[in-house]
Amino acid sequence: MRKAASVHAHPFSILTFLYRFLFLLIIPLARGFLSALTGDLLSWISGAWMDILTVLLIFLLAWKKWDCFKYYMDECGVFYTSGIFFRRETFIPVDRICTCAVMRPFWLRPLKVARLRVDTIARGANKADVSFYVGEREAARILSLCRGVPEESADEVHAAYRPRISGVVFLSLFTSNSFLGIVFISTFISQAGQILGQELADLMLATFEELSRRVAFGLPPIAAGVAIALLVGWLAAFLLNLLQTKNLCTLRVGDSLHVSGGVLVEKEYFLRARDISFVDIRQSLLTRLLGRYSVFLNAIGFNKDKSDISAVIPFSSRGKTREHLSRLLPEYTVSERTLKPNLGAIFKFLIDPFWPCVLIPAGTVVACWLLPKWTGLIGFAGFMLSLPALWFLGVRILDFLSSGVSRDGDCYTLRYSNRYYLHTVVFPFDKIALVNVRQSILQRGDRKCDLKVSTRAEGRFRHHIRNLDWDGVVALFDAGDEAPSKT
């Protein structure tokens, strides 16, 4: 019945399938390269029919791939067939769907086309189980089937959260990455030069060089250029993050979450609370000093792409964060830490950032002494490299003051740092894949240990807490099974 009722995806999919067969363009490119080497222009022109046939073959294969892909979805699950030469039939039960997402890019909204993405625990972290384009009404129907209700009706909304625009702005301010922004701008300039001409790309680069010279303020122009590139890259990343998260809305509907938002790409996600691997209450050094928190989710199919929404509660105070979290996800209870590092463990936290904080300034001084003509540039480079080292040191100090483990029923709370962020991670016992209690020679004397907990998601995610009491850790994670083994 499902196979007989299967329908095609939206015809727009044909265009998206074209890139999979672009490798066939190697045929006309190779012919042109050989003709250029031999200088046989007439032979190349006379064989142009081969190039035309190759292009037609690419379009034919793209159309055939679309024609072979058919799907059908009802309240039991989604069934689809795919493959041109090797036919595959797949059925995903609806109760095995972890996340169903609908993406509506602004360039497809006039066509009323949306991209549907279905994820389960079966596929890898970098690719959805199935993704295809459908009409907007069909996307709404499929989302309602995942919720388990008819399209005309709606579930009772148990809780709703819409952050203020200021919270979204501050989240974008403190989570924007200058490097990603620089990559985006570089790609934009490169593509603009290819589309609108090399003169435009040259003009942009010349403008950047002139601006670097004007705002150098005594610095070498190359140093000023790096500073401007970092600032502009951060600004671009900030705008992208803001447009990605604006209009954020999180609803608790029955035992599921419905998350939506975005401007350039409107996004909707449906996921069940039981499929969330862990809740991550995240802080940077600056937001910790400001007393602000952001809540992220780690779930199969959620935050899979770079353009996905990741934070469900952005930039809130401690009280507001816990209030919204208890309403949206009452299963994930944050508890106060009961195990924490002892005072003598501070060196274990500071040893990693200590060496960069010492060696970078020392290396800068030595380099300036050896190369006095480059003092300005070397000093600027040393200063820029020292900033992340000092920032890392600050994070590790706060990590020592706040890290630890606690348990409330079957719900664990882990506090630790990873790179430049402080994490408060909450998850139930059934999400634990591995508990690894490690004890070095120096820790055996006072029965201390490092705790590494791996949680189940698309792959494993490891949480590392340093220098805890061995007996306390074993007792905390002893849920009637064998205690963790010492390694």
Disulfide bonds with the S-S distance in Angstrom:
none
